[in-house]
Amino acid sequence: MIWRLVVLGGVYVLFLGAEGSSRGGRTVTFSRTQQDESQGQGRARQRRGTSSSSGTPRPFHGPPFTSCRTPLTPDEHRVLDDNTQETGFNGDDGAHVILTWVGDGTGVALVLSTFSAPIDSFMTGGSSRLYRSTDYAKSFHDISHRINHTFIREEFEVSVGPGSSVILTADIPVVDHPGGIIFTSTDAGATFKFIQLPFHLAQRITYHFLNPDYLVALSIDGSLWLSLDFGAKWTKVHDGVHSFSWGAGIDMFLSFSREDTVETDERGDLVLKRTTDLGKTFTTIHENIFSFGYIGAFLFFSVMEDPRSPRVMYFSSDQGETFSRALLPSASTEQFYSILDGDVDMLFMHVDNPGDTFFGTMYTSDDRGILFSKSLERHLFDGHWKSDFTNITSLRGVYLTNKLDKDGRIRSVISFNRGGMWRQLNKPENVECEDQVKNCNLHIHGEHSRRNRIVPMVALSEPTAIGLVIAHGTVGDSLSSSQHPDVFVSSDGGYNWRGTLRGPHHYSILDSGGLIVAVETQREGQVKTIKFSTDEGQCWKSYNFTEQPFFFAGLASEPGTKAMNVSVWGFRPEEDGQPMWVVVTIDFQSLITRECNDQDYEEWLAHATDEGDLKRKGCLLGVKETYRRLKKKRVCRNGRGFVVSKKQSPCLCTREDYVCDYGYYRHVNTSECVRQNAANKTLELCLNGEEDELLTAGYRKVPSDRCEGGFNLQLAVQTVIRPCGVKPSLGPPPARAPSPITHFDTARERLVLILVCAGAGVIVLVVIVSAIIAVKGVVQGTSSPVYRFSNLRIQDEDNSITVDLESATSSNGTVCPQDSDDDLIE
């Protein structure tokens, strides 16, 4: 995951904080450029809720709130001074600094300094600079000589794989060079090996998600290459490849063109293949592919069944062995689709409304990725093809997003049961709205606001910091771009909130939630102060980490929240007019010296509210979860050995454990699921090449829900199975066993048979006519939609889907090249 912060003209920082989620992020990119970051990103729809006019009034502050401020004692100040290191990269005028953490808990960080200029500028001896730290970014050493002072391709960054593996890609011209050059390291950059490739890379080399020796690369001529020894030897495994992705185990998927060239107007002729033996043999899954992707346990692909018809989408949950067309009710042909999140149990999909409405409908799938149910209407999707949809990773089942209501206002909603039900956020406990405000709720700024530079960061949560959520927001009737954003904190996964910092900040979670740090964003000034809290944002202390302020670029800490130190990055103008990159690293381990013991922890029942039945208090997705977590008032270190501890117990099923089934929707102001346009309970579905008749009461258990007994209205059974024209594979159908033959020898037996068949025929005819009349409305109202997948999108959240700015990436970290705006199902 990549964070990008852009500094304009060496004067101030644009609000461009973290790209996507910080979870698992190893790379942070800091940039010093004269161009606005929005340039070069293609045409975007008009922004909503913000104004770019220079005459826009300055934001006003929202409702006041107070939070604790405690000054540092002289001893605390002295300890922090003794454990704060500043490093200046003298003589380095690189426009970009890319910081990458290597390994888990190694303390090793590599920094690559590059330039924004054509490659011709460096053919006369220019080079990148490579620095290495082994003490959690407290100090750096120039190791550029280990890569022969070679200029490294900035867009490929520092590629880090499992363990301590590192790959750097040299930036050399294609002309007069038979192949590219890479530098590989197996010891976190202590040494590098020079490797001449037999091809030129079209994109960054892709690691296998478990074995660093297995590498896959796509060349500029569309050939797919495989290495099984960390790049020492390469074998071409396929030509004409358009995109590829690792699947489960060593399975790999690819789409290719039979003509070995892939033009935009020819992509509907691609073929999807799978290999289970690292490229030795391939099996064809489907033809007429436009694009495909792999997320969680789901393989999905769009197909052009006819050159004159729109594309349709298919899902497979068994690595392509079988697949079925996705069933999304009430969809039109003028929509784009976005997969927001996915795991082994379910998918979240956004279906856009026709036209530039900035909103659509969110659906959730069953555990096969086939049946989709409506989850949220009027879901906001902004003009940059971004959604505010966020997985709150600090508590199971919690998702946060924004919707665009009919009055044109953006309001935040939260779900605590994986999209089964959504509701507005509670008002922060220390904030009061003015009397004229009709509805007083907290509304969270998401990617839409970050892209429009209203806030520097989106909501932050970490799996090891149970229940903790930090986010920018405003309090009132709706989300406001004219109101100054403040920072709010929740300690229970989003049920309750508290105002904690006035104004926009960059923030980071350390020590598994035992420590929070923040730096206030200064639009036209320099920074020298960092704030920190040891009680989940209830009280803050401030520390001046330098006597010479500098222009702020961003925060960086080792991924995984185990660290106790944080680095503040920026640059300071020098006397010669050239800015110098500066990093200040503050180590809080010497300030918070005591290791936590059993008395410092308490048992906390997640999802426990005062609402509803007390017997079901804390029940969510079928289980109660009791966590062991740090008491807020205890100042101690969780430490690197801290692991999340929880106890689980099953719950009885209730209506909240179910969502509306395919063809049903939640009735307004009730929890009942109502059939769309028909009253009968039967739906005909085409699954895995067979037509199934689905008998349902309108409810389907939420995927991954583990409740037992109680409410149970799911009556789905197969009553009719017959071919419907969708083939599970391109191979010949399996041979069927011969049916037993019954002989009718006598005239009487034949007469009885004729009478029985005639009677049965009449009954069947009556049933067919009745079924046609009864189901006609269903067919018209809820038939499988025709999709326009030229606009299908994958939402670039790290919530199991890892996507950076340059490529769409699957959940296991594999990369597929991004195409034009026509289709992004990579």
KETISE-40995 format. One record per residue (C-alpha): residue in one letter; x, y, z. Coordinates in steps of 0.001 Angstrom, whole numbers, plus 500000, padded with zeros to 6 digits. Example, Ala and Ser with C-alpha at 12.3 -4.5 7.8 and 13.67 -1.06 7.14 Angstrom:
# residues 2
 type      x      y      z
    A 512300 495500 507800
    S 513670 498940 507140
***
This chain:
# residues 826
 type      x      y      z
    M 500000 500000 500000
    I 501346 503410 499017
    W 500966 506697 500808
    R 501499 509825 498747
    L 501961 513344 500018
    V 502747 516110 497563
    V 504491 519374 498419
    L 503812 522271 496056
    G 506646 524601 495276
    G 508377 523852 498571
    V 505805 525976 500364
    Y 502927 523947 501696
    V 501554 520447 501831
    L 498442 519449 499929
    F 496000 517299 501850
    L 496830 514032 500143
    G 497472 511683 503095
    A 497350 507926 502963
    E 496385 506263 499700
    G 493980 503612 500891
    S 494343 501862 504199
    S 497485 501829 506271
    R 496968 498200 507193
    G 499942 496169 506035
    G 501461 499205 504300
    R 505234 498900 503880
    T 505928 501756 501474
    V 505491 505485 501971
    T 506222 507894 499130
    F 507016 511533 499826
    S 507119 513889 496851
    R 508375 517379 496135
    T 506792 518501 492888
    Q 505506 521583 491096
    Q 502465 519787 489708
    D 499128 519175 491252
    E 498667 515501 492042
    S 495389 515406 490211
    Q 497071 516051 486856
    G 497587 513066 484662
    Q 494891 511005 486339
    G 492429 511215 483507
    R 489098 512903 483201
    A 487133 513136 486422
    R 483551 514024 487051
    Q 482759 517312 488699
    R 483421 517397 492416
    R 480471 517337 494761
    G 480267 519146 498058
    T 483370 521277 497515
    S 484222 524389 495581
    S 487459 525145 493765
    S 486715 528798 493455
    S 489361 531092 494815
    G 486591 533058 496429
    T 485515 530194 498685
    P 485292 531406 502287
    R 487615 529907 504841
    P 486159 526956 506768
    F 484503 527720 510081
    H 484896 525625 513208
    G 482185 523157 514123
    P 480567 522721 517527
    P 483154 523192 520291
    F 484528 520372 522397
    T 487236 520067 524974
    S 489815 517359 525401
    C 492505 516925 527998
    R 495867 518639 527472
    T 498706 517817 529842
    P 502108 519497 529654
    L 505298 517484 529575
    T 507301 517391 532773
    P 510964 518459 532567
    D 512039 514832 532998
    E 509747 513653 530192
    H 511072 516388 527924
    R 514654 515400 528692
    V 513985 511719 528004
    L 512402 512493 524641
    D 515244 514860 523722
    D 517729 512088 524443
    N 515797 509661 522234
    T 515076 511862 519247
    Q 517387 511649 516228
    E 517425 513955 513216
    T 518958 512991 509875
    G 519540 515405 507024
    F 520160 514005 503546
    N 522776 516559 502558
    G 523361 517049 498859
    D 520341 514953 497904
    D 517991 517024 495757
    G 515746 514116 494753
    A 512159 515053 494032
    H 510810 511845 495560
    V 511718 509851 498644
    I 510364 506309 498865
    L 510587 504699 502308
    T 510110 500923 502463
    W 510175 498657 505517
    V 511810 495265 504979
    G 510839 492179 506963
    D 508806 491963 510149
    G 510343 493439 513276
    T 513785 493720 511682
    G 514079 497487 512090
    V 515388 497680 508510
    A 514171 500450 506233
    L 515360 501350 502733
    V 515009 504855 501326
    L 515220 505448 497586
    S 515682 509017 496389
    T 514640 509561 492773
    F 513910 512370 490329
    S 510978 513459 488202
    A 512565 513906 484787
    P 512844 512081 481452
    I 515234 509182 481366
    D 517423 511042 478840
    S 518460 513351 481680
    F 520239 510498 483402
    M 521936 508768 480484
    T 525029 510850 481124
    G 525751 509436 484554
    G 522803 510398 486763
    S 521757 507983 489472
    S 519353 507308 492276
    R 520450 507336 495882
    L 519766 504390 498132
    Y 519931 504637 501936
    R 519560 501925 504565
    S 518630 502008 508250
    T 518885 499124 510700
    D 517574 500974 513762
    Y 513954 501787 512853
    A 514829 504912 510807
    K 516859 506588 513535
    S 519901 506808 511249
    F 520614 506121 507577
    H 523680 505150 505573
    D 524207 505766 501854
    I 524545 502372 500132
    S 524196 503591 496535
    H 527476 501881 495646
    R 525841 498485 496274
    I 523700 499035 493185
    N 526525 500637 491197
    H 524938 504084 491558
    T 522311 502966 489037
    F 519209 505023 488374
    I 516187 503062 489657
    R 512744 503217 488071
    E 510627 505245 490444
    E 507292 503698 489422
    F 508582 500231 490364
    E 509683 501523 493778
    V 511453 499223 496246
    S 509718 495885 495735
    V 509624 493889 498977
    G 508456 490294 499218
    P 508089 487653 501942
    G 510942 487437 504415
    S 513785 489854 503707
    S 513651 489803 499900
    V 514102 493049 497946
    I 514081 493840 494201
    L 515154 497088 492543
    T 514599 497664 488817
    A 517153 499706 486873
    D 515908 502427 484532
    I 517683 501762 481252
    P 516621 502494 477652
    V 515117 499639 475659
    V 517086 500486 472529
    D 520390 498598 472200
    H 519714 496573 475345
    P 518471 492962 475002
    G 516874 493025 478432
    G 516439 494940 481644
    I 518484 494888 484834
    I 517365 494131 488364
    F 519162 494087 491706
    T 518009 491426 494174
    S 518696 491035 497876
    T 517819 488223 500287
    D 519251 489936 503383
    A 517118 493104 503565
    G 519476 495168 501431
    A 522755 494326 503169
    T 524003 492993 499817
    F 522639 493089 496275
    K 523041 490790 493274
    F 523164 492152 489704
    I 520898 490214 487275
    Q 520565 490749 483518
    L 517029 489898 482372
    P 516278 488286 478982
    F 513376 490739 478557
    H 512305 494271 479417
    L 509758 494660 482209
    A 506343 496152 481488
    Q 505494 496384 485191
    R 506900 495567 488595
    I 507878 491954 489242
    T 505249 490068 491244
    Y 506150 487862 494201
    H 504304 484740 495189
    F 502501 485616 498421
    L 504314 482915 500430
    N 507449 481817 498556
    P 509826 484688 497672
    D 511704 482503 495177
    Y 508645 482345 492898
    L 508554 485474 490722
    V 506316 486366 487789
    A 507033 489140 485291
    L 505277 490580 482248
    S 507511 491837 479439
    I 506831 494798 477181
    D 506000 492416 474293
    G 503269 490682 476317
    S 505219 487562 477295
    L 504808 486071 480754
    W 508022 484939 482461
    L 508484 482798 485564
    S 511453 482378 487902
    L 511651 479726 490608
    D 515017 480820 492066
    F 514465 484495 492932
    G 515311 485845 489518
    A 518503 483924 488739
    K 516888 482056 485812
    W 513770 482922 483843
    T 511459 480815 481655
    K 508875 482130 479234
    V 505565 480407 479994
    H 503117 482200 477674
    D 502868 484794 474897
    G 500298 487503 474267
    V 499417 487881 477938
    H 497235 490787 478905
    S 496996 490286 482688
    F 497735 487681 485340
    S 497189 486904 489003
    W 498237 484346 491562
    G 495374 482236 492914
    A 495314 479822 495831
    G 498478 477817 496454
    I 500579 477858 493295
    D 497599 478318 490975
    M 497962 481158 488507
    F 495448 482783 486160
    L 496148 484729 482974
    S 494256 486235 480080
    F 495853 486238 476643
    S 495201 487028 473018
    R 495644 484388 470335
    E 497142 487040 468059
    D 499843 487807 470703
    T 498773 491449 470668
    V 496108 493003 472828
    E 494342 496068 471502
    T 491563 497789 473381
    D 488940 496849 470815
    E 490144 493227 470783
    R 489980 492543 474496
    G 486630 490810 474178
    D 488479 488022 472376
    L 490814 487213 475268
    V 491049 483708 476708
    L 491215 483012 480453
    K 493550 480177 481485
    R 494764 478569 484695
    T 497935 476684 485527
    T 498324 474531 488624
    D 501914 473422 487970
    L 503792 476721 487596
    G 503307 477121 483862
    K 503994 473583 482666
    T 500403 473033 481539
    F 497403 475315 481123
    T 493641 474733 481243
    T 491201 477034 479464
    I 488497 478373 481782
    H 486553 480599 479380
    E 486820 482398 476060
    N 485645 485861 474980
    I 487085 487368 478163
    F 487279 491119 478507
    S 489077 491130 481893
    F 489323 489202 485155
    G 490428 489459 488785
    Y 491024 487367 491883
    I 489923 488599 495300
    G 489784 486627 498522
    A 488644 483193 497392
    F 486751 484493 494353
    L 487764 484430 490701
    F 485643 486771 488617
    F 485680 487735 484963
    S 483626 489681 482445
    V 482643 488035 479184
    M 481523 489336 475803
    E 479093 486572 474864
    D 478224 488427 471679
    P 480157 491301 470018
    R 476940 493323 469883
    S 475898 492711 473490
    P 477175 494215 476750
    R 479574 492273 478892
    V 478359 489960 481626
    M 480117 488883 484791
    Y 480836 485452 486226
    F 482133 484334 489612
    S 483874 481188 490763
    S 484679 480143 494317
    D 486604 476984 493384
    Q 489527 478358 491356
    G 487608 478285 488083
    E 486475 474652 488207
    T 482871 475878 488009
    F 481446 479354 487593
    S 478098 481110 487436
    R 476760 484426 486306
    A 476362 486962 489095
    L 472725 487735 489901
    L 472170 491382 490722
    P 468514 492468 490820
    S 467238 495819 489594
    A 470338 496670 487542
    S 470285 498617 484280
    T 472661 498733 481333
    E 473974 502236 482114
    Q 475920 501420 485252
    F 479479 500735 486285
    Y 480380 498231 488971
    S 482947 498376 491735
    I 484053 495540 493992
    L 484557 497348 497279
    D 485803 494511 499471
    G 486019 490756 499522
    D 487197 487770 501506
    V 486604 484022 501535
    D 482977 484480 502656
    M 481473 487335 500676
    L 481876 490334 498387
    F 480709 493944 498619
    M 479770 495376 495225
    H 478715 498896 494253
    V 476339 499272 491289
    D 476277 502825 490002
    N 473094 504631 489078
    P 472711 505676 485432
    G 474196 509054 484591
    D 476481 511254 486684
    T 474493 510898 489885
    F 477493 510302 492191
    F 475665 507466 493905
    G 474502 503892 493405
    T 473463 500796 495321
    M 475690 498551 497405
    Y 475101 494803 497296
    T 476498 491907 499332
    S 477007 488415 497957
    D 476454 484949 499286
    D 479421 482700 500033
    R 479616 481673 496367
    G 479738 485224 495006
    I 476660 484579 492897
    L 473528 485759 494709
    F 473686 489463 495576
    S 471347 491226 497992
    K 470742 494948 498319
    S 472649 496374 501291
    L 472583 500203 500972
    E 470898 502591 498564
    R 472270 505972 497422
    H 475838 504903 498226
    L 478260 507740 497434
    F 480798 507167 494655
    D 482664 510317 493711
    G 483913 511727 490409
    H 487397 510215 490820
    W 485974 506678 490840
    K 486578 506505 494581
    S 484298 505370 497386
    D 484315 506253 501076
    F 483685 502596 501900
    T 485999 501577 504769
    N 486517 498323 506624
    I 486994 499048 510333
    T 489626 496387 510944
    S 489764 496878 514711
    L 486417 495111 515219
    R 484856 492243 513295
    G 481931 493006 511016
    V 482167 496831 511074
    Y 482071 498927 507888
    L 481793 502681 507423
    T 480751 504659 504347
    N 478864 507733 503138
    K 475598 508088 501252
    L 474185 510902 499148
    D 470652 511567 500328
    K 467804 512961 498233
    D 468334 516451 499638
    G 471830 516491 498114
    R 473641 516156 501444
    I 476311 513594 502274
    R 475733 511610 505472
    S 477796 508899 507126
    V 476411 505465 507972
    I 477936 502486 509746
    S 477171 498763 509724
    F 478073 496419 512563
    N 476999 493194 510801
    R 478808 493208 507458
    G 476306 495333 505585
    G 473168 493666 506905
    M 471893 496910 508427
    W 473180 500498 508277
    R 472575 503422 510617
    Q 473891 506927 511243
    L 476759 507496 513667
    N 476040 508679 517179
    K 476816 512233 518191
    P 480197 512474 519971
    E 479711 512424 523722
    N 481599 515721 524287
    V 479971 517697 521436
    E 476644 519539 521420
    C 474976 520891 518297
    E 473298 524271 518105
    D 469544 524436 518635
    Q 468747 525067 514952
    V 470459 521830 513892
    K 467649 519337 513316
    N 469691 516116 513393
    C 472958 516013 515319
    N 475237 513182 514215
    L 478899 512577 513469
    H 479799 512413 509794
    I 483160 511022 508687
    H 485339 512376 505902
    G 486443 509628 503526
    E 488333 509272 500274
    H 486027 511774 498576
    S 487141 514461 501042
    R 490792 513420 500945
    R 490870 513664 497171
    N 489384 517137 497402
    R 492035 518150 499987
    I 489572 518729 502790
    V 491372 516263 505072
    P 494875 514733 504921
    M 493908 511208 505994
    V 490954 508825 505942
    A 489750 506756 508906
    L 492450 504633 510558
    S 492037 501334 512408
    E 494303 498373 513096
    P 493496 494709 513882
    T 495810 494740 516916
    A 494239 497886 518410
    I 490867 496387 519321
    G 487945 498795 518948
    L 490118 501837 518182
    V 489105 504089 515264
    I 490555 507528 514436
    A 488895 509693 511783
    H 488283 513227 510569
    G 484697 514368 510742
    T 482140 517086 511287
    V 479149 517156 513618
    G 475734 518255 512462
    D 473002 517318 510033
    S 475420 516227 507279
    L 479045 516195 506195
    S 480246 519727 505601
    S 483099 520935 503405
    S 482718 524459 504790
    Q 483158 523278 508375
    H 486700 522832 509664
    P 487324 519067 510007
    D 488270 517818 513463
    V 489665 514485 514664
    F 487376 512058 516493
    V 488153 508782 518257
    S 486084 505688 519011
    S 487213 503027 521474
    D 484404 500541 520780
    G 484533 500094 517009
    G 482334 503044 516062
    Y 479389 502802 518458
    N 480470 505828 520491
    W 482759 508730 519579
    R 484634 511556 521230
    G 486129 514759 519823
    T 489860 514652 520471
    L 491823 517129 518251
    R 490748 520398 516688
    G 491630 520778 513016
    P 493099 518318 510491
    H 496028 516100 511529
    H 498179 513254 510344
    Y 497944 510409 512865
    S 499390 506963 513491
    I 498733 504067 515880
    L 501709 502581 517766
    D 502212 499828 520373
    S 499025 497952 519397
    G 496891 500957 520314
    G 498692 501832 523539
    L 500098 504969 521899
    I 498660 507402 519333
    V 500744 510139 517704
    A 499577 513083 515595
    V 501011 516077 513749
    E 498774 519016 512916
    T 498561 519831 509217
    Q 499836 523303 508407
    R 498791 524624 505019
    E 501240 527508 504941
    G 503709 526825 507695
    Q 506371 524561 509053
    V 506057 521995 511811
    K 508056 521258 514915
    T 505535 519665 517302
    I 504166 516169 517679
    K 501248 515227 519936
    F 500869 511866 521646
    S 498287 510070 523770
    T 498505 506952 525940
    D 494759 506659 526669
    E 493205 506321 523203
    G 492955 510050 522593
    Q 491319 511159 525838
    C 494339 513227 526845
    W 497287 514587 524832
    K 500796 515815 525447
    S 502869 517911 523020
    Y 506590 517689 522304
    N 508727 520026 520190
    F 510961 517585 518345
    T 513202 520159 516621
    E 514477 523678 517053
    Q 514493 524229 513278
    P 510987 523740 511857
    F 510625 522235 508394
    F 507940 521731 505779
    F 506009 518610 506710
    A 505650 515706 504263
    G 504224 512912 506413
    L 504488 510371 509208
    A 506038 506925 508922
    S 506225 504015 511342
    E 506935 500334 510976
    P 503783 498524 509786
    G 501864 496345 512180
    T 501522 498855 515093
    K 504157 497029 517180
    A 506687 499863 517035
    M 507203 502517 519707
    N 508905 505037 517439
    V 507655 507267 514634
    S 509433 509293 511951
    V 508421 512787 510868
    W 509474 513490 507267
    G 509852 516798 505488
    F 512361 519164 503998
    R 514108 522318 505058
    P 515200 525070 502632
    E 518985 525566 502540
    E 521008 528703 501892
    D 521727 527678 498294
    G 517993 527519 497592
    Q 517921 523721 497374
    P 515683 521974 499896
    M 517199 519223 502034
    W 515230 516164 503031
    V 514951 515771 506798
    V 513675 512944 508979
    V 513203 513168 512742
    T 512602 509897 514583
    I 511143 509966 518104
    D 511485 506813 520214
    F 508834 506632 522943
    Q 510130 503381 524388
    S 512404 505204 526812
    L 509504 507373 527958
    I 507040 504528 528490
    T 509348 502068 530191
    R 507053 499769 532166
    E 505895 496533 530546
    C 502185 495856 531009
    N 501121 493044 533370
    D 497841 491231 533965
    Q 496517 493967 536245
    D 496784 496485 533391
    Y 494272 494645 531228
    E 490518 494217 531399
    E 487946 492009 529704
    W 485830 493897 527188
    L 482679 492534 525547
    A 482593 493764 521962
    H 479382 495107 520404
    A 477802 495407 523863
    T 475177 498168 523858
    D 472180 499040 526014
    E 469851 498438 523072
    G 467723 495312 522624
    D 467571 492075 524585
    L 470058 491920 527460
    K 470502 488188 526836
    R 471868 489010 523382
    K 474123 491783 524580
    G 477314 491630 522551
    C 475957 489127 520014
    L 477100 489913 516491
    L 477333 487617 513491
    G 476278 484760 515718
    V 478885 484982 518462
    K 479843 486973 521522
    E 483481 488041 521643
    T 485209 489092 524845
    Y 488619 490689 524332
    R 491480 491272 526711
    R 492651 494829 526215
    L 494583 497580 527968
    K 492810 499801 530478
    K 492753 503408 529286
    K 494344 504899 532393
    R 497291 502486 532488
    V 500540 503841 531050
    C 502627 500851 530037
    R 503952 499061 526972
    N 502015 496292 525231
    G 505320 495342 523631
    R 506222 493472 520467
    G 505056 490192 521944
    F 501483 491391 522377
    V 498815 489253 520683
    V 495080 489828 520568
    S 493303 487500 523008
    K 489566 486808 522852
    K 486911 484344 524000
    Q 483954 483358 521830
    S 480531 481889 522635
    P 477651 481195 520180
    C 474353 483095 520156
    L 470797 482213 519124
    C 469864 483436 515644
    T 467743 486573 515270
    R 466593 488725 512357
    E 469877 490674 512573
    D 471768 487552 511523
    Y 469995 487570 508143
    V 469938 489795 505076
    C 467280 489942 502385
    D 467705 487158 499840
    Y 468035 487553 496090
    G 464948 489261 494657
    Y 463930 490739 498019
    Y 464462 494134 499607
    R 464112 495584 503097
    H 460821 497402 503490
    V 461068 501050 504497
    N 460994 501575 508282
    T 460747 497837 508975
    S 463100 494903 509175
    E 460961 492704 506911
    C 462227 491466 503547
    V 459656 492007 500777
    R 459608 490292 497375
    Q 460158 492515 494353
    N 457076 492722 492091
    A 455690 489280 492947
    A 454213 487303 495798
    N 455314 483735 494985
    K 458312 482225 496744
    T 459972 480556 493757
    L 462880 482022 491770
    E 464608 480346 488853
    L 468378 480754 488861
    C 471027 479587 486454
    L 473928 478197 488475
    N 476856 476088 487284
    G 475166 475247 483993
    E 471945 474032 485603
    E 468683 475844 486169
    D 467792 475786 489841
    E 464420 476621 491301
    L 465080 478461 494550
    L 462413 478262 497253
    T 463056 481011 499780
    A 461298 482878 502556
    G 463252 486007 501554
    Y 466023 485795 504136
    R 469626 484607 503863
    K 472089 484253 506706
    V 474945 486768 506603
    P 478094 485008 505349
    S 480443 484027 508200
    D 477560 484331 510710
    R 477805 481473 513246
    C 474535 481773 515168
    E 472685 478624 516194
    G 468929 477901 516472
    G 466420 480691 517027
    F 465160 482676 514012
    N 465439 480513 510885
    L 463426 481320 507767
    Q 465909 480279 505132
    L 464099 477551 503171
    A 466280 477422 500066
    V 466097 473985 498432
    Q 466626 472776 494876
    T 463410 471452 493379
    V 464158 471499 489644
    I 467502 470962 487920
    R 467826 471190 484144
    P 470424 472578 481682
    C 470257 476327 481051
    G 473098 476992 478640
    V 475932 478088 480924
    K 478849 475703 480719
    P 480982 475065 483806
    S 483979 474260 481595
    L 484939 474010 477934
    G 485619 470288 478135
    P 483172 467572 477052
    P 480318 466848 479445
    P 480854 463916 481777
    A 479388 460627 480699
    R 476087 459810 482348
    A 475276 456388 483737
    P 472628 454539 481694
    S 469128 454837 483095
    P 467347 451619 484094
    I 464791 450512 481443
    T 461282 449331 482379
    H 459389 447161 479819
    F 455598 447194 479436
    D 454649 443984 477660
    T 450847 443492 477965
    A 448062 445518 476343
    R 446562 446280 479742
    E 449867 447629 481023
    R 450230 449782 477921
    L 446657 451146 478332
    V 447304 452057 481971
    L 450524 453752 480944
    I 448759 455779 478242
    L 446029 456952 480655
    V 448580 457870 483321
    C 450745 459810 480850
    A 447707 461643 479462
    G 446582 462683 482925
    A 450080 463728 483869
    G 450377 465729 480671
    V 447216 467696 481449
    I 448453 468420 484967
    V 451855 469505 483703
    L 450235 471779 481100
    V 448072 473456 483742
    V 451075 473919 486013
    I 453178 475417 483216
    V 450462 477915 482196
    S 449911 478930 485824
    A 453643 479291 486411
    I 454036 481483 483334
    I 451269 483810 484493
    A 452541 483948 488102
    V 456199 484396 487264
    K 455785 486847 484410
    G 456128 489787 486776
    V 459218 488259 488345
    V 460888 487753 484991
    Q 460199 491343 484030
    G 461113 492810 487394
    T 463982 490695 488680
    S 465544 488988 485674
    S 469306 488802 485511
    P 470550 492234 484431
    V 472690 493038 481456
    Y 475956 494584 482612
    R 478092 497291 481108
    F 481415 496062 482432
    S 483393 498595 480437
    N 483053 500594 483638
    L 483610 497891 486234
    R 485951 499041 488969
    I 487833 497517 491873
    Q 487820 499799 494886
    D 491440 500305 496003
    E 491044 499659 499772
    D 493396 497367 501533
    N 490511 495616 503328
    S 491626 492305 501672
    I 491942 494071 498272
    T 495345 495721 497796
    V 495399 498242 494948
    D 497875 501030 494359
    L 497632 504050 492075
    E 499258 502323 489132
    S 497844 498808 489201
    A 494989 496735 490466
    T 496224 494135 492916
    S 494621 491009 494263
    S 494228 490128 497899
    N 497396 488091 498020
    G 499519 490932 496760
    T 499701 489990 493091
    V 499589 492724 490526
    C 497606 492987 487331
    P 498189 495901 484948
    Q 495638 498654 484931
    D 493941 499569 481697
    S 492157 502599 480431
    D 488958 503856 481977
    D 487076 501254 479929
    D 487597 498401 482360
    L 489424 497782 485598
    I 488556 494222 486589
    E 492185 493292 486862
***
